[in-house]
Amino acid sequence: MSGPKLVAMVAYMEHKNLANTTIGEQRARGIADGVHRVQERIALAEAAAGRQEGSVQLLAATKTRDVGEVMAAINAGIRLIGENRPQEVAAKVEGGLPDLCSQQGLVLGDWACDEDDIPSQQTVGFHVIGQLQSNKINKVIHCVDTIESVDTLELARKLAKRAQLHGVSTGVFLEVNESGEEAKSGCAPEEAEDLAFELAQLEGLRLKGLMTVGAHVDDERIIRTGFAHLRDLRDRILSSRQLGTAECTQLSMGMTQDMEYAIAEGSTEVRVGTAIFGERAFI
Ligand SMILES: *Cc1c(COP(=O)(O)O)cnc(C)c1O
């Protein structure tokens, strides 16, 4: 991470107590309205694309939001959250997010649903969606069920090893830099297929899908081309029938600005922060 960005991150974590659990009634209502508005946008986009209602999951991107704000989103119906930074995962877990979920009859992290018959309505999936440095794996491996931002074989191997040590099976998405923008993480599109086949074979990991961040441009055609390319890649991986690829069904693409385009191109999960919680006061 670059110098100024790191300073800004430290600054906001000092400014804002992310473990705070109290929230004003008006703020909680604002967040609930945000959740419902985004759910409506998703339903409209599904219908416009001729897709089945409910085929796109909504992940709330909770960076810079405190435990009280995250719980307001969960109470409004959010069943999947994503954090960018390991420090924030730790702050919110220590701030009591798992306990607050369990008070609502919900399990935070959905590792268990296949094996233990917990209906998915009763779990809140917990993902990492930001760049993960390998020295931070231990901070998150026992808290989150899925890492969406895996973009090298080296990171995947380290994750696999840690997951096995902890006796968990960690879900992973391969992140692909479809736009080629330099500031973005993600592997190069040309490398993605081979990399996916390698990840799929690692014991301790389950390859669940692919993730990308849309091009940072105004041109609908350019943004959609990147999303369409990710969908084609997913289809090729699935139809390869290679070892460990059968679960690689998900496409995590689309954010506040471009979720309609992503849904039109086959997204199964949109990651939304601003349209739920409002503008971020910090990066
Ligand atoms: C912040 C973030 C989002 C959500 O962005 P919004 O524009 O606030 O909806 C989605 N994905 C990633 C990787 C993010 O960092």
Ligand as a Chemical Component Dictionary entry (heavy atoms), coordinates in Angstrom:
data_LIG
# 
_chem_comp.id                   LIG 
_chem_comp.type                 NON-POLYMER 
_chem_comp.pdbx_formal_charge   0 
_chem_comp.three_letter_code    LIG 
# 
loop_
_chem_comp_atom.comp_id 
_chem_comp_atom.atom_id 
_chem_comp_atom.alt_atom_id 
_chem_comp_atom.type_symbol 
_chem_comp_atom.charge 
_chem_comp_atom.model_Cartn_x 
_chem_comp_atom.model_Cartn_y 
_chem_comp_atom.model_Cartn_z 
_chem_comp_atom.pdbx_ordinal 
LIG C1 C1 C 0 -15.650 -0.163 -1.495 1  
LIG C2 C2 C 0 -15.764 -1.316 -2.393 2  
LIG C3 C3 C 0 -16.979 -1.660 -2.985 3  
LIG C4 C4 C 0 -18.238 -0.830 -2.828 4  
LIG O1 O1 O 0 -18.069 0.415  -3.467 5  
LIG P1 P1 P 0 -19.259 1.490  -3.551 6  
LIG O2 O2 O 0 -18.901 2.303  -4.748 7  
LIG O3 O3 O 0 -19.199 2.270  -2.283 8  
LIG O4 O4 O 0 -20.526 0.765  -3.707 9  
LIG C5 C5 C 0 -17.008 -2.812 -3.770 10 
LIG N1 N1 N 0 -15.915 -3.559 -3.977 11 
LIG C6 C6 C 0 -14.725 -3.255 -3.440 12 
LIG C7 C7 C 0 -13.548 -4.138 -3.701 13 
LIG C8 C8 C 0 -14.606 -2.113 -2.635 14 
LIG O5 O5 O 0 -13.424 -1.804 -2.119 15 
# 
loop_
_chem_comp_bond.comp_id 
_chem_comp_bond.atom_id_1 
_chem_comp_bond.atom_id_2 
_chem_comp_bond.value_order 
_chem_comp_bond.pdbx_ordinal 
LIG C1 C2 SING 1  
LIG C2 C3 SING 2  
LIG C2 C8 DOUB 3  
LIG C3 C4 SING 4  
LIG C3 C5 DOUB 5  
LIG C4 O1 SING 6  
LIG O1 P1 SING 7  
LIG P1 O2 DOUB 8  
LIG P1 O3 SING 9  
LIG P1 O4 SING 10 
LIG C5 N1 SING 11 
LIG N1 C6 DOUB 12 
LIG C6 C7 SING 13 
LIG C6 C8 SING 14 
LIG C8 O5 SING 15 
# 
